[in-house]
Amino acid sequence: LHMGKTMKEDLTVVVKYIKQLYPPEFNVFSAYAELYHNYFASQAKKNAESHLEDKDIYLLLSWVHNIYPKDMRKDHVLAEELEKVKLGSLLPSSLSKELEKKYLDSEEATIKNSLSKCLDKEIQRWKEDEEPEKLNGHFQSELLAIFVIQSIYSGQKRAKDISTAVGEELSHRLSKELLAFLKSYKDAFEDFKEKSKKHRYYKPILIANINNCWNFRDYAEKNMAEKDDNKASILSTLGDIENSGFDVLLQQLFAQLKPIYKKFTENKWDSSNEIMNEIIKTTSKHISDFRTLKDPFYHAIVEKIHTRLVKEYIERLLKRKVSLKTPAQQQNLAQKISKNAADLEAFCTSNVPTWLNSALPKLAEIIRLQDLGAIKIEVATLATTYPDIRKRHLEAFLYIKANLSRSELKSILGYLADSTASTLPRAPLFSNINVS
C-alpha cells in the first residue's frame, strides 16, 4: 500500500511539474515510471516467492490483477502517459498462475469444509426431533440453504473481484462442490427417511427438506450457466430428493386408496359414483396436510396424486372384468366413467391445473361409440394426447366392447400402431400401467 501510494503520488508530481522541465526526447516520465515499476515488481515477486498466508495471497493477486492495472494505471492524471510506457504486469505470468492456483485450492477447500460442517449441524437438528419453523405457513429449515448459497456466492464474488478469469474458474469448481454437497445431502436425507420413521415430527421434517430444495433450485436456475456441466446434475439431484420425500408422504394415502379402487370391478361399476366420492373424500383429508409444502411442491404433489388416481382408475378398466354386449350397456358404463372423470377433474383442478383431464373422457367416448370409423378417430386422438399408449392397453380396454368382431378389433388395433409415433409424452401415463 505504501509503495502504491508513493508511486502514484510521485508520478503525479512528475506529470504535473517535472516533465516540462526536460526536453521531450528525454522521455523523463518513462524513465521515472519504469524505475518505479521495476522496483515495485521486484518487491511483489519477492513477496510472491515467500510463504504467504491465504489472505496475503488474495491481497497480492488483487494488486496484480485489479488495484495496480485499474486503480493506479487508469488514474485520470497518469493514464495517458502510462499508456505510452507499456509497463508489464507486477508479476511474471508463471508466478501469477501459481498464486492463483494456491488461492483457488485454498478457497475451494475452505468452502467445502464449511459446507460439510453445515450439513452435519443440519443432520443433528433432524435427530433432535423438533418441529421445524414455519414461514408463511410452510415448514422450513432454510438456514442450510441460505448458508450454503451465501458461502458459494461470497466465494465467487471474492474471486471475481480479483479477475473475471479467476472468478470463472472458482465458479466452475464450486458448482462441482455444490453438486457433491447435494449428493451428500441426498444420502443423509435417505438415511433419515429410512431410520427415523417413528420420530414425532418425521413428516414435518421431510416437508421442510423438500421445501429446502426450492432455494437451491432457484439459485441454480438463475445463477448457473446452461453450459455448466454440473447444472443438470444439480437439478436432477434436487428432483431425486423432492420425489423421494413425495413418495413417503403419499405412501399412506395410496395404501388406503388401493382397496377402494378394487370396489369398481367387484361391483361391476354399479356403485361407481359412491366409490369415486369415497376416493375423493379420502384424498382430500391427506391433501390438507400438504399445504405446508411451498406452492410449487404443493402443486407437484397434487399432480402426482391426480396422476395416480387416473392411472388406478384406468388399471381397473383394463382388468377384463366387465364385458358388455349391447350398445345400451356400453353407453351406461360410458356415462358412469364420464361422471367419475368430471368429479375427479373438479376435485383436482380446484387444487392445481393438470394435463390428465382428457384421459378418462376419451376412454368413455370409445366405449360409447358404435361406428367403427368414429372409434378409430377417437383412438387416434387418444394416442396423440397420450403417445405412450400401446396395443396391449387398448386390447385390454376393448374387451369391454364385447360386440366388436375379431376383424373390427384387429382393424382398430392396427390403426393405433399406425397413429402412435415415437413421440415421447410430456409425462408418462400408460407406460406405467401394467396389463394383467
VOKEBA-784903 format. One record per residue (C-alpha): residue in three letters; residue number from 0; x negated, y negated, z. Coordinates in steps of 0.5 Angstrom, whole numbers. Each point is the difference from the previous one (the first is absolute). Last residue first. Layout:
residues N
(r "Ala",NUM,(X,Y,Z));
...
//
This chain:
residues 436
(r "Ser",435,(105,117,-33));
(r "Val",434,(-1,-7,-3));
(r "Asn",433,(-5,-4,4));
(r "Ile",432,(1,-8,-1));
(r "Asn",431,(-7,-4,1));
(r "Ser",430,(0,0,-8));
(r "Phe",429,(7,-3,0));
(r "Leu",428,(-1,-6,3));
(r "Pro",427,(-7,-3,-1));
(r "Ala",426,(-1,-8,0));
(r "Arg",425,(-1,-4,-5));
(r "Pro",424,(0,6,-5));
(r "Leu",423,(-6,2,-4));
(r "Thr",422,(2,0,-7));
(r "Ser",421,(-2,7,-4));
(r "Ala",420,(7,-1,-4));
(r "Thr",419,(6,4,2));
(r "Ser",418,(5,-1,-6));
(r "Asp",417,(-2,6,-4));
(r "Ala",416,(0,5,6));
(r "Leu",415,(7,-3,3));
(r "Tyr",414,(3,1,-7));
(r "Gly",413,(-2,7,0));
(r "Leu",412,(3,1,7));
(r "Ile",411,(6,-3,-3));
(r "Ser",410,(0,5,-6));
(r "Lys",409,(-1,6,4));
(r "Leu",408,(6,-1,5));
(r "Glu",407,(4,-1,-7));
(r "Ser",406,(-2,6,-2));
(r "Arg",405,(1,4,6));
(r "Ser",404,(7,-3,1));
(r "Leu",403,(2,-5,5));
(r "Asn",402,(6,1,4));
(r "Ala",401,(-4,2,6));
(r "Lys",400,(-2,-7,1));
(r "Ile",399,(-3,0,7));
(r "Tyr",398,(-6,5,-3));
(r "Leu",397,(-2,-7,-4));
(r "Phe",396,(-4,-2,6));
(r "Ala",395,(-4,6,1));
(r "Glu",394,(-2,-1,-8));
(r "Leu",393,(-1,-7,1));
(r "His",392,(-5,1,5));
(r "Arg",391,(-3,5,-3));
(r "Lys",390,(-1,-4,-7));
(r "Arg",389,(-4,-5,4));
(r "Ile",388,(2,-7,3));
(r "Asp",387,(-7,-4,1));
(r "Pro",386,(3,-5,-5));
(r "Tyr",385,(5,-3,5));
(r "Thr",384,(3,-6,-4));
(r "Thr",383,(-1,3,-7));
(r "Ala",382,(2,7,2));
(r "Leu",381,(6,-3,3));
(r "Thr",380,(2,-4,-6));
(r "Ala",379,(-2,6,-5));
(r "Val",378,(5,5,5));
(r "Glu",377,(5,-5,-1));
(r "Ile",376,(-1,0,-8));
(r "Lys",375,(0,7,0));
(r "Ile",374,(7,1,4));
(r "Ala",373,(3,-5,-4));
(r "Gly",372,(-2,4,-6));
(r "Leu",371,(3,6,3));
(r "Asp",370,(7,-3,2));
(r "Gln",369,(2,3,7));
(r "Leu",368,(-2,-6,4));
(r "Arg",367,(1,0,8));
(r "Ile",366,(-6,4,2));
(r "Ile",365,(-5,-4,-4));
(r "Glu",364,(3,-6,3));
(r "Ala",363,(-1,2,7));
(r "Leu",362,(-7,1,-2));
(r "Lys",361,(-1,-7,-2));
(r "Pro",360,(4,-2,6));
(r "Leu",359,(-5,4,4));
(r "Ala",358,(-6,-3,-3));
(r "Ser",357,(2,-8,-1));
(r "Asn",356,(-1,-2,7));
(r "Leu",355,(-8,2,0));
(r "Trp",354,(-4,-6,-1));
(r "Thr",353,(2,-3,7));
(r "Pro",352,(2,-7,3));
(r "Val",351,(-1,0,7));
(r "Asn",350,(4,0,6));
(r "Ser",349,(7,-1,-2));
(r "Thr",348,(-2,3,-6));
(r "Cys",347,(-1,7,4));
(r "Phe",346,(7,0,2));
(r "Ala",345,(4,-2,-6));
(r "Glu",344,(-4,4,-4));
(r "Leu",343,(1,6,4));
(r "Asp",342,(8,-1,0));
(r "Ala",341,(0,-1,-7));
(r "Ala",340,(-4,6,-1));
(r "Asn",339,(5,4,4));
(r "Lys",338,(6,-3,-4));
(r "Ser",337,(-4,2,-6));
(r "Ile",336,(-1,7,2));
(r "Lys",335,(7,1,2));
(r "Gln",334,(3,-3,-6));
(r "Ala",333,(-5,5,-4));
(r "Leu",332,(3,6,4));
(r "Asn",331,(7,-2,-2));
(r "Gln",330,(-2,-1,-7));
(r "Gln",329,(-3,7,0));
(r "Gln",328,(6,4,3));
(r "Ala",327,(4,-4,-5));
(r "Pro",326,(-5,2,-6));
(r "Thr",325,(1,7,2));
(r "Lys",324,(-5,6,1));
(r "Leu",323,(-4,-3,6));
(r "Ser",322,(-6,4,3));
(r "Val",321,(-2,-2,7));
(r "Lys",320,(-6,3,4));
(r "Arg",319,(-5,-1,-5));
(r "Lys",318,(-5,-3,5));
(r "Leu",317,(-1,-6,-5));
(r "Leu",316,(6,-5,3));
(r "Arg",315,(-3,1,7));
(r "Glu",314,(-7,-2,-3));
(r "Ile",313,(3,-6,-3));
(r "Tyr",312,(3,-2,7));
(r "Glu",311,(-7,1,3));
(r "Lys",310,(-3,-4,-5));
(r "Val",309,(5,-6,1));
(r "Leu",308,(-1,0,7));
(r "Arg",307,(-8,1,0));
(r "Thr",306,(0,-6,-5));
(r "His",305,(4,-4,5));
(r "Ile",304,(-4,1,6));
(r "Lys",303,(-6,-1,-4));
(r "Glu",302,(3,-7,-3));
(r "Val",301,(2,-1,8));
(r "Ile",300,(-8,1,2));
(r "Ala",299,(-2,-5,-6));
(r "His",298,(5,-5,2));
(r "Tyr",297,(-2,0,7));
(r "Phe",296,(-8,0,-2));
(r "Pro",295,(1,-6,-4));
(r "Asp",294,(4,-4,6));
(r "Lys",293,(-5,2,6));
(r "Leu",292,(3,6,3));
(r "Thr",291,(3,-1,7));
(r "Arg",290,(7,1,-4));
(r "Phe",289,(-2,7,-1));
(r "Asp",288,(4,2,7));
(r "Ser",287,(7,-3,-4));
(r "Ile",286,(-2,5,-6));
(r "His",285,(1,6,5));
(r "Lys",284,(7,-1,2));
(r "Ser",283,(2,-2,-7));
(r "Thr",282,(-3,7,-3));
(r "Thr",281,(5,4,5));
(r "Lys",280,(6,-4,-2));
(r "Ile",279,(-2,0,-7));
(r "Ile",278,(0,8,0));
(r "Glu",277,(6,0,4));
(r "Asn",276,(4,-4,-5));
(r "Met",275,(-3,4,-6));
(r "Ile",274,(3,6,3));
(r "Glu",273,(7,-3,1));
(r "Asn",272,(0,-2,-7));
(r "Ser",271,(-3,7,-2));
(r "Ser",270,(6,4,3));
(r "Asp",269,(1,5,-6));
(r "Trp",268,(-7,0,-3));
(r "Lys",267,(0,7,0));
(r "Asn",266,(1,0,8));
(r "Glu",265,(-7,4,1));
(r "Thr",264,(-3,-4,-6));
(r "Phe",263,(1,-7,3));
(r "Lys",262,(-1,3,7));
(r "Lys",261,(-7,1,-1));
(r "Tyr",260,(-1,-7,0));
(r "Ile",259,(2,-1,7));
(r "Pro",258,(-5,6,2));
(r "Lys",257,(-6,-4,-3));
(r "Leu",256,(2,-7,2));
(r "Gln",255,(-3,1,7));
(r "Ala",254,(-6,2,-2));
(r "Phe",253,(-1,-6,-5));
(r "Leu",252,(2,-4,6));
(r "Gln",251,(-5,3,5));
(r "Gln",250,(-6,0,-5));
(r "Leu",249,(1,-7,-3));
(r "Leu",248,(-5,-4,5));
(r "Val",247,(-5,5,-1));
(r "Asp",246,(0,0,-7));
(r "Phe",245,(0,-8,0));
(r "Gly",244,(-6,0,4));
(r "Ser",243,(-4,5,-5));
(r "Asn",242,(3,-5,-6));
(r "Glu",241,(-3,-6,3));
(r "Ile",240,(-7,3,2));
(r "Asp",239,(0,3,-7));
(r "Gly",238,(2,-7,-3));
(r "Leu",237,(-5,-3,4));
(r "Thr",236,(-5,5,-3));
(r "Ser",235,(2,-1,-7));
(r "Leu",234,(0,-8,1));
(r "Ile",233,(-8,1,2));
(r "Ser",232,(-1,5,-6));
(r "Ala",231,(3,-5,-5));
(r "Lys",230,(-5,-6,3));
(r "Asn",229,(-6,4,0));
(r "Asp",228,(-2,0,-7));
(r "Asp",227,(0,-8,0));
(r "Lys",226,(2,-2,-7));
(r "Glu",225,(7,-2,3));
(r "Ala",224,(-3,-5,4));
(r "Met",223,(1,0,8));
(r "Asn",222,(3,-6,3));
(r "Lys",221,(8,0,-1));
(r "Glu",220,(1,8,-1));
(r "Ala",219,(-5,2,5));
(r "Tyr",218,(2,-5,6));
(r "Asp",217,(8,1,-1));
(r "Arg",216,(-2,8,0));
(r "Phe",215,(-4,-1,7));
(r "Asn",214,(6,-4,3));
(r "Trp",213,(5,4,-2));
(r "Cys",212,(-3,7,2));
(r "Asn",211,(1,-3,7));
(r "Asn",210,(7,1,0));
(r "Ile",209,(-1,8,-1));
(r "Asn",208,(-4,-1,6));
(r "Ala",207,(5,-3,4));
(r "Ile",206,(5,5,-3));
(r "Leu",205,(-4,6,3));
(r "Ile",204,(-1,-4,7));
(r "Pro",203,(8,-1,0));
(r "Lys",202,(1,7,-2));
(r "Tyr",201,(-5,3,6));
(r "Tyr",200,(2,-5,5));
(r "Arg",199,(2,6,5));
(r "His",198,(-6,4,-2));
(r "Lys",197,(2,7,-1));
(r "Lys",196,(-2,0,-7));
(r "Ser",195,(-7,-2,1));
(r "Lys",194,(-4,5,-3));
(r "Glu",193,(2,1,-7));
(r "Lys",192,(1,-8,-1));
(r "Phe",191,(-6,-2,4));
(r "Asp",190,(-4,4,-4));
(r "Glu",189,(3,-2,-7));
(r "Phe",188,(-1,-7,2));
(r "Ala",187,(-7,1,2));
(r "Asp",186,(-2,3,-7));
(r "Lys",185,(4,-6,-3));
(r "Tyr",184,(-4,-5,4));
(r "Ser",183,(-7,4,-2));
(r "Lys",182,(3,-1,-7));
(r "Leu",181,(1,-7,1));
(r "Phe",180,(-7,-1,3));
(r "Ala",179,(-3,3,-6));
(r "Leu",178,(4,-4,-5));
(r "Leu",177,(-1,-6,4));
(r "Glu",176,(-8,1,-1));
(r "Lys",175,(1,1,-7));
(r "Ser",174,(3,-6,-1));
(r "Leu",173,(-5,-3,5));
(r "Arg",172,(-6,2,-5));
(r "His",171,(3,-3,-6));
(r "Ser",170,(2,-7,4));
(r "Leu",169,(-8,1,2));
(r "Glu",168,(-2,0,-7));
(r "Glu",167,(5,-6,-2));
(r "Gly",166,(-2,-4,5));
(r "Val",165,(-8,1,-1));
(r "Ala",164,(2,-2,-7));
(r "Thr",163,(4,-6,1));
(r "Ser",162,(-5,-3,5));
(r "Ile",161,(-2,-1,7));
(r "Asp",160,(7,-3,2));
(r "Lys",159,(3,7,-4));
(r "Ala",158,(-4,4,5));
(r "Arg",157,(3,-4,6));
(r "Lys",156,(7,0,-3));
(r "Gln",155,(0,8,-2));
(r "Gly",154,(-2,1,8));
(r "Ser",153,(6,-4,2));
(r "Tyr",152,(5,3,-4));
(r "Ile",151,(-3,7,2));
(r "Ser",150,(1,-1,7));
(r "Gln",149,(6,-4,-1));
(r "Ile",148,(3,6,-3));
(r "Val",147,(-2,5,5));
(r "Phe",146,(2,-5,6));
(r "Ile",145,(7,-1,-3));
(r "Ala",144,(2,7,-2));
(r "Leu",143,(-2,3,7));
(r "Leu",142,(3,-6,4));
(r "Glu",141,(7,1,-4));
(r "Ser",140,(2,6,4));
(r "Gln",139,(8,-2,-2));
(r "Phe",138,(7,2,1));
(r "His",137,(4,-4,-4));
(r "Gly",136,(6,-4,3));
(r "Asn",135,(-3,-7,-2));
(r "Leu",134,(-7,2,4));
(r "Lys",133,(1,6,4));
(r "Glu",132,(-5,3,5));
(r "Pro",131,(-2,7,0));
(r "Glu",130,(3,5,6));
(r "Glu",129,(-6,3,4));
(r "Asp",128,(-2,7,-1));
(r "Glu",127,(-7,-2,3));
(r "Lys",126,(-3,5,-6));
(r "Trp",125,(2,-5,-5));
(r "Arg",124,(-4,-5,3));
(r "Gln",123,(-6,4,0));
(r "Ile",122,(1,1,-7));
(r "Glu",121,(0,-7,-1));
(r "Lys",120,(-6,-1,4));
(r "Asp",119,(-4,5,-4));
(r "Leu",118,(2,-3,-6));
(r "Cys",117,(-3,-7,2));
(r "Lys",116,(-6,4,2));
(r "Ser",115,(-1,2,-7));
(r "Leu",114,(2,-6,-4));
(r "Ser",113,(-6,-4,4));
(r "Asn",112,(-5,6,-2));
(r "Lys",111,(2,-1,-7));
(r "Ile",110,(0,-8,1));
(r "Thr",109,(-7,1,3));
(r "Ala",108,(-3,5,-5));
(r "Glu",107,(3,-4,-6));
(r "Glu",106,(-3,-7,3));
(r "Ser",105,(-7,4,1));
(r "Asp",104,(-1,3,-7));
(r "Leu",103,(3,-6,-3));
(r "Tyr",102,(-6,-5,3));
(r "Lys",101,(-5,5,-1));
(r "Lys",100,(2,1,-7));
(r "Glu",99,(0,-8,-1));
(r "Leu",98,(-7,0,3));
(r "Glu",97,(-3,5,-5));
(r "Lys",96,(3,-4,-5));
(r "Ser",95,(-3,-7,2));
(r "Leu",94,(-7,4,0));
(r "Ser",93,(1,2,-7));
(r "Ser",92,(3,-6,-2));
(r "Pro",91,(-6,-4,2));
(r "Leu",90,(2,-5,6));
(r "Leu",89,(2,-7,0));
(r "Ser",88,(2,0,-7));
(r "Gly",87,(-3,-4,-6));
(r "Leu",86,(-1,-7,-1));
(r "Lys",85,(2,-3,-7));
(r "Val",84,(-4,-7,1));
(r "Lys",83,(5,-4,-5));
(r "Glu",82,(6,3,4));
(r "Leu",81,(-3,-3,7));
(r "Glu",80,(0,-7,-3));
(r "Glu",79,(8,0,-2));
(r "Ala",78,(2,4,7));
(r "Leu",77,(-4,-4,5));
(r "Val",76,(5,-6,1));
(r "His",75,(6,4,-1));
(r "Asp",74,(-2,6,4));
(r "Lys",73,(0,6,-4));
(r "Arg",72,(-7,2,2));
(r "Met",71,(1,0,7));
(r "Asp",70,(8,2,1));
(r "Lys",69,(0,5,-6));
(r "Pro",68,(-7,3,-1));
(r "Tyr",67,(-2,0,7));
(r "Ile",66,(6,1,4));
(r "Asn",65,(3,6,-4));
(r "His",64,(-4,5,-3));
(r "Val",63,(-7,0,4));
(r "Trp",62,(3,-4,6));
(r "Ser",61,(6,4,1));
(r "Leu",60,(-5,6,-1));
(r "Leu",59,(-5,-2,5));
(r "Leu",58,(6,-2,5));
(r "Tyr",57,(3,8,-1));
(r "Ile",56,(-7,3,1));
(r "Asp",55,(0,-4,6));
(r "Lys",54,(7,2,3));
(r "Asp",53,(-3,7,-1));
(r "Glu",52,(-6,-1,4));
(r "Leu",51,(-6,0,-4));
(r "His",50,(-7,3,0));
(r "Ser",49,(-5,-3,-5));
(r "Glu",48,(0,0,-7));
(r "Ala",47,(6,-5,-1));
(r "Asn",46,(-3,-5,5));
(r "Lys",45,(-7,0,-4));
(r "Lys",44,(4,-1,-7));
(r "Ala",43,(4,-6,3));
(r "Gln",42,(-6,-3,2));
(r "Ser",41,(-3,1,-7));
(r "Ala",40,(6,-3,-3));
(r "Phe",39,(0,-6,4));
(r "Tyr",38,(-7,-2,-1));
(r "Asn",37,(1,2,-8));
(r "His",36,(6,-5,0));
(r "Tyr",35,(-3,-6,4));
(r "Leu",34,(-6,1,-5));
(r "Glu",33,(4,1,-6));
(r "Ala",32,(5,-6,2));
(r "Tyr",31,(-6,-5,2));
(r "Ala",30,(-4,1,-7));
(r "Ser",29,(7,0,-4));
(r "Phe",28,(2,-7,3));
(r "Val",27,(-7,-2,-2));
(r "Asn",26,(1,1,-7));
(r "Phe",25,(-7,-3,-1));
(r "Glu",24,(2,-2,-7));
(r "Pro",23,(6,-5,2));
(r "Pro",22,(-5,-4,3));
(r "Tyr",21,(0,-1,8));
(r "Leu",20,(3,-5,5));
(r "Gln",19,(7,2,-3));
(r "Lys",18,(0,7,3));
(r "Ile",17,(-2,-3,7));
(r "Tyr",16,(7,-3,2));
(r "Lys",15,(6,3,-2));
(r "Val",14,(-2,7,-3));
(r "Val",13,(-6,1,5));
(r "Val",12,(4,-2,6));
(r "Thr",11,(6,5,-2));
(r "Leu",10,(-6,5,-1));
(r "Asp",9,(-2,-1,8));
(r "Glu",8,(7,0,2));
(r "Lys",7,(2,7,-3));
(r "Met",6,(-7,3,1));
(r "Thr",5,(1,-2,8));
(r "Lys",4,(7,2,0));
(r "Gly",3,(-2,7,-3));
(r "Met",2,(-6,1,4));
(r "His",1,(3,-2,7));
(r "Leu",0,(6,5,-2));
//
